Amino acid sequence: MEAGGRNTIMRVQSLVQAGLAEIPSQYIQPHENRPIVKKENGVGVMDIPVIDLFGFDLNHRDLVRKAIGEACREWGAFHVTNHGVPIELMNQIRSVGLSFFNDCPFKDKLKYACDPTSAASEGYGSKMLVDNCSVLDWRDYFDHHTLPLSRRNPSRWPNFLPNYREVVGKYSDEMKVLAQKLLGLISESVGLPSSCIEDSVGEFYQNITISYYPPCPQPDLTLGLQSHSDMGAITLLIQDQVEGLQVLKESQWFTVQPLCDAIVVILSDQTEIITNGKYKSAQHRAITNSSRPRLSIATFHDPAKTRKISPAFQLVNESSPLYREVNYEDYVSSWYTKGPEGKRNIDVLRINC
């Protein structure tokens, strides 16, 4: 079921284009979840760290590793620059993604509609959860299954732009390489062998989700994306120049300032488990605004559904582990069945609560 009724296919962008003055009730968040914009007295808003990777130059590896360790402990999220991903390619995927939402006729978009009765199905949609009782996000998206290559079927992706499929394929390959390098640094920064986290995760199951957040007439009542931590190992995200991504730190939400050439690195739940809680997955959400649409592109790197994830033995002692072993398929099922609600899905795996 998509927004608008069981038999009606609706997208948030369509609601806005229809001149909606008030948002429908199914988009209204409970009072405790609604965004509050805090103005700090003459002090700049704190932002996640920005880490220069120096093109992975070995002469700077110790410096970079230390900075990543601090960012993983303090935030679970950080920007990276000089990451090796071509800036032109980042601009291209922003461009083709925006063109799909703005230039492709609605009837043509619906040819790529995802299955509304199945969680995490590939295609064009608006609703993250199958549960019809959940509050809806003020967001439309296109989700691409990109890795392993056996899942990659470009015929399921839009082709109204001649280079859309080519750009997504190239971007997927670049993100895989970057994710592998970053997980190596993250592993080393917590005292593990470079390959430890990637070996625990196994072959990447990668999805690329292009999210479009239309202007909202009542941004104080809704969220573009509800509070959650990501399920898998690591998420790599790029934004346009419109603010919207927020990260939770010490019970306060901080807006992540867009940096055009940077990539946002978000630690996910399985990395928290593997590091035995030394590093925390980042709880984050997206807020909306009343005047400007926003585009973001998230690339998720997850384990295979059959993978079992547990804390690295090097980080376990007599007073730990902190987390039980989990079958990733069970974890995903719980996440989509119960809903994210912050970090409740990983919190139930803690042994020493």
matplotlib code that plots the C-alpha trace (Angstrom):
import matplotlib.pyplot as plt

x = [0.0, 1.3, 0.2, -3.3, -5.1, -4.8, -5.7, -4.2, -0.6, 0.6, 3.9, 4.9, 6.0, 2.5, 0.9, 3.1, 2.4, -1.3, -0.9, -1.4, -1.7, -1.7, 0.0, -2.2, -2.6, -0.5, 2.6, 2.2, 4.8, 4.0, 4.9, 8.0, 9.4, 8.8, 11.9, 12.9, 15.3, 17.6, 19.4, 22.6, 23.6, 26.1, 27.9, 28.2, 26.2, 28.4, 29.0, 30.3, 34.1, 35.7, 38.6, 41.0, 41.9, 44.9, 44.0, 44.9, 48.6, 50.4, 52.5, 49.3, 47.8, 48.5, 47.0, 43.9, 43.4, 43.6, 41.0, 38.7, 38.9, 38.0, 35.1, 33.8, 33.8, 32.3, 29.8, 29.6, 29.5, 32.0, 32.8, 35.7, 37.5, 40.2, 38.5, 39.3, 35.8, 35.7, 33.8, 32.4, 30.8, 29.3, 27.8, 26.5, 24.6, 23.1, 22.1, 20.5, 18.7, 17.3, 16.3, 14.3, 12.2, 11.8, 11.8, 10.3, 6.5, 4.7, 3.1, 6.6, 8.0, 5.3, 6.7, 9.5, 7.3, 8.5, 6.3, 4.4, 3.7, 7.4, 10.0, 13.2, 12.0, 13.8, 12.3, 10.4, 8.5, 7.7, 7.1, 9.9, 7.8, 5.1, 3.1, 0.1, -0.1, 3.3, 3.8, 4.9, 8.1, 7.9, 10.1, 10.1, 13.0, 14.4, 16.3, 18.8, 20.1, 23.7, 25.9, 26.7, 26.6, 24.1, 21.6, 22.4, 19.8, 20.0, 16.8, 14.9, 16.4, 15.2, 16.4, 14.8, 18.3, 20.8, 23.5, 21.4, 22.2, 25.8, 26.3, 24.6, 26.8, 30.0, 29.0, 28.3, 31.8, 33.5, 31.5, 32.4, 36.1, 35.8, 33.8, 36.5, 39.2, 37.3, 36.4, 40.1, 40.9, 38.1, 39.3, 42.8, 41.7, 40.0, 43.0, 41.7, 43.5, 42.7, 40.5, 38.6, 35.3, 35.1, 35.8, 33.1, 30.6, 31.6, 30.6, 28.9, 25.2, 25.0, 22.0, 22.0, 18.9, 18.3, 16.0, 14.0, 12.5, 9.9, 9.2, 6.7, 4.0, 4.3, 7.9, 7.5, 5.0, 6.8, 10.1, 11.7, 13.1, 12.3, 15.0, 17.0, 20.4, 21.3, 21.1, 24.3, 28.0, 28.7, 26.7, 28.2, 26.0, 26.2, 23.9, 23.0, 23.4, 20.1, 20.4, 18.3, 20.4, 20.7, 22.8, 22.0, 24.8, 24.2, 20.5, 20.7, 20.1, 22.8, 22.3, 25.1, 26.2, 26.3, 29.8, 29.6, 32.8, 32.7, 31.1, 29.3, 30.4, 27.7, 28.6, 25.8, 24.6, 26.7, 29.9, 28.8, 28.3, 31.7, 33.5, 31.7, 30.3, 33.6, 32.1, 28.5, 26.3, 24.9, 21.3, 20.2, 17.1, 16.1, 14.1, 12.2, 11.7, 8.9, 10.8, 13.4, 13.5, 16.4, 18.3, 20.5, 22.1, 22.9, 24.9, 24.4, 26.9, 25.4, 26.2, 24.4, 21.2, 22.7, 25.7, 26.0, 27.5, 29.2, 31.8, 35.4, 37.1, 40.0, 37.6, 35.9, 37.0, 35.6, 33.1, 31.9, 30.8, 28.2, 26.2, 24.7, 25.5, 22.7, 21.7, 21.6, 18.4, 16.6, 18.0, 16.6, 13.2, 12.9, 14.0, 11.3, 8.6, 8.9, 10.2, 13.5, 12.5, 16.0, 18.3, 15.9, 16.7, 20.4, 19.7, 17.8, 21.0, 22.9, 23.8, 24.8, 22.0]
y = [0.0, 3.4, 6.7, 7.6, 4.3, 0.6, 0.8, 4.2, 4.7, 8.0, 9.7, 12.6, 14.7, 14.3, 15.6, 18.7, 19.2, 19.1, 22.2, 20.6, 23.2, 20.8, 17.4, 14.3, 12.8, 9.7, 11.9, 13.6, 12.4, 12.0, 15.1, 13.5, 12.8, 16.1, 18.2, 21.1, 23.6, 24.9, 28.2, 28.3, 31.6, 33.0, 29.6, 27.7, 24.5, 21.5, 19.3, 15.8, 15.6, 16.2, 13.8, 14.2, 10.8, 12.2, 9.8, 6.9, 7.9, 5.5, 8.4, 9.8, 6.5, 6.8, 10.3, 9.2, 6.1, 8.1, 10.7, 7.9, 6.2, 9.4, 10.1, 6.5, 6.7, 10.2, 10.3, 7.1, 9.4, 11.7, 13.4, 12.2, 14.3, 13.3, 9.9, 9.0, 8.9, 11.2, 14.4, 14.4, 11.0, 12.3, 15.2, 12.9, 10.6, 13.7, 15.0, 11.8, 11.2, 14.7, 14.4, 11.2, 12.9, 16.3, 15.4, 11.9, 11.9, 10.3, 7.6, 6.6, 6.6, 4.2, 1.6, 1.2, 1.1, -1.1, -3.8, -2.1, -5.4, -6.4, -4.7, -3.4, -4.2, -2.5, 0.4, 3.7, 4.1, 6.2, 3.8, 2.1, -0.3, -2.7, -2.0, 0.1, 1.6, 3.3, 7.1, 7.8, 9.6, 12.8, 11.2, 9.5, 7.2, 4.9, 1.9, 0.0, -3.4, -3.1, -5.8, -8.6, -8.5, -11.4, -8.9, -6.1, -5.9, -2.5, -3.2, -2.5, 1.0, 4.1, 4.5, 7.8, 9.4, 7.6, 7.5, 6.8, 3.1, 3.6, 6.3, 4.1, 1.1, 3.1, 4.8, 1.4, 0.1, 3.2, 3.0, -0.6, 0.2, 3.1, 1.0, -1.7, 0.9, 2.6, -0.6, -1.5, 1.8, 1.4, -2.1, -0.9, 2.1, -0.2, -2.6, -5.3, -6.6, -4.5, -7.1, -8.1, -6.2, -6.9, -10.6, -10.7, -9.1, -11.2, -10.3, -6.9, -6.7, -3.2, -1.0, 2.6, 4.6, 8.0, 9.9, 13.0, 15.1, 17.6, 20.9, 20.4, 22.9, 21.9, 20.8, 21.0, 18.1, 15.5, 13.9, 13.2, 10.0, 8.8, 8.3, 5.1, 3.4, 1.5, -2.3, -3.3, -2.5, 0.9, 3.6, 6.1, 9.2, 12.3, 15.3, 18.3, 21.7, 21.6, 20.8, 17.9, 15.1, 15.1, 12.9, 12.2, 12.8, 12.9, 13.2, 16.2, 16.4, 18.1, 19.0, 17.7, 20.6, 19.6, 19.6, 19.2, 17.2, 15.2, 11.8, 11.2, 7.9, 6.4, 3.4, 0.8, -1.8, -4.8, -2.8, -1.9, -5.6, -6.6, -3.9, -5.1, -1.6, 0.1, 2.0, 2.9, 3.0, 6.5, 7.3, 9.7, 11.1, 13.6, 16.8, 18.8, 22.4, 24.4, 26.0, 23.7, 20.1, 18.0, 15.1, 12.6, 9.4, 6.6, 3.5, 0.7, -2.1, -5.1, -8.7, -11.6, -12.6, -16.0, -14.3, -14.6, -11.6, -11.6, -9.5, -9.9, -12.3, -9.8, -7.4, -9.9, -10.4, -11.8, -9.0, -9.1, -9.7, -6.9, -8.4, -11.8, -13.4, -12.7, -14.1, -11.1, -12.4, -12.4, -8.9, -7.5, -9.2, -7.6, -4.2, -4.2, -5.8, -3.8, -0.6, 1.1, 3.6, 4.8, 1.9, -0.5, -3.4, -3.5, -2.6, -5.9, -7.8, -6.3, -8.9, -6.5, -3.9]
z = [0.0, -0.9, 0.5, -0.6, 0.0, -0.5, -4.2, -5.0, -6.1, -4.7, -4.1, -1.9, -4.9, -6.4, -3.2, -3.4, -7.1, -6.4, -4.2, -0.8, 1.9, 4.9, 5.1, 5.4, 8.8, 8.0, 7.7, 11.0, 13.6, 17.3, 19.3, 20.8, 17.3, 15.6, 14.7, 16.7, 15.3, 18.0, 17.8, 19.8, 21.3, 18.9, 18.7, 15.4, 15.3, 15.9, 12.9, 12.3, 11.8, 8.3, 7.7, 4.8, 3.5, 1.5, -1.3, 1.0, 0.9, 3.2, 4.6, 6.2, 7.3, 11.0, 11.1, 9.2, 11.2, 14.5, 13.2, 12.0, 15.4, 17.2, 14.8, 15.2, 19.0, 19.3, 16.4, 14.3, 11.3, 9.6, 6.3, 4.1, 1.5, -1.0, -1.1, -4.7, -6.0, -9.1, -8.3, -11.9, -11.2, -8.0, -9.8, -12.6, -10.2, -8.5, -12.0, -13.3, -10.0, -9.9, -13.5, -12.8, -10.2, -12.0, -15.7, -16.0, -16.4, -13.4, -15.5, -16.8, -13.2, -12.2, -14.7, -12.2, -9.1, -6.3, -4.8, -2.0, -0.2, 0.0, 2.2, 0.5, -3.0, -5.9, -7.7, -7.2, -4.0, -0.9, 1.9, 3.8, 5.9, 4.9, 8.1, 7.2, 10.7, 10.6, 10.1, 6.6, 5.6, 3.5, 0.9, -2.5, -3.5, -6.2, -4.8, -7.0, -6.2, -7.4, -5.8, -6.0, -9.8, -9.8, -8.2, -10.7, -13.4, -15.1, -17.1, -13.9, -13.7, -15.6, -19.2, -20.2, -19.8, -22.0, -19.3, -16.2, -16.0, -16.9, -14.2, -11.5, -12.4, -12.3, -9.1, -7.5, -8.4, -6.9, -3.7, -3.2, -3.4, -1.0, 1.5, 1.5, 2.1, 4.9, 6.6, 6.6, 8.3, 10.8, 11.6, 12.2, 14.3, 16.8, 17.0, 14.6, 11.5, 8.5, 6.8, 10.0, 9.5, 5.8, 6.4, 9.1, 6.7, 3.7, 0.1, 0.0, -0.7, -2.0, -2.6, -3.9, -2.8, -4.4, -2.1, -3.1, -0.3, -1.8, 0.0, 2.8, 3.8, 7.5, 8.1, 11.9, 11.9, 9.8, 9.0, 5.6, 7.1, 10.6, 13.2, 12.7, 12.5, 9.3, 9.4, 7.6, 7.9, 6.4, 4.5, 2.2, 1.4, -0.7, -0.5, -2.6, -1.1, 0.9, 4.6, 6.0, 7.4, 11.2, 13.5, 17.2, 19.7, 23.5, 23.1, 20.8, 17.0, 14.9, 11.3, 8.9, 6.8, 3.1, 1.6, -2.2, -2.7, 0.5, 1.3, 4.6, 6.2, 8.5, 10.7, 10.7, 13.2, 12.2, 12.6, 16.1, 16.8, 15.3, 17.3, 20.4, 21.0, 20.9, 17.9, 17.7, 14.7, 14.0, 14.8, 12.1, 10.4, 7.7, 8.3, 5.7, 4.8, 3.2, 0.3, -1.4, -2.5, -1.3, -2.9, -1.2, -2.4, 0.1, -0.8, 1.7, 2.2, 4.0, 4.7, 2.9, 4.6, 5.6, 7.3, 11.1, 12.8, 16.2, 18.1, 17.0, 19.4, 19.8, 21.5, 23.8, 27.4, 30.7, 31.1, 27.5, 24.7, 24.8, 21.9, 21.0, 17.7, 15.2, 11.8, 9.5, 7.8, 11.2, 12.0, 8.7, 9.2, 12.7, 11.4, 8.7, 10.8, 14.0, 12.4, 13.3, 16.1, 16.7, 17.7, 19.4, 17.0, 18.0, 21.6, 22.1, 21.2, 24.1, 26.8, 29.5, 29.3]

ax = plt.figure().add_subplot(projection="3d")
ax.plot(x, y, z, "-o")
ax.set_aspect("equal")
plt.show()
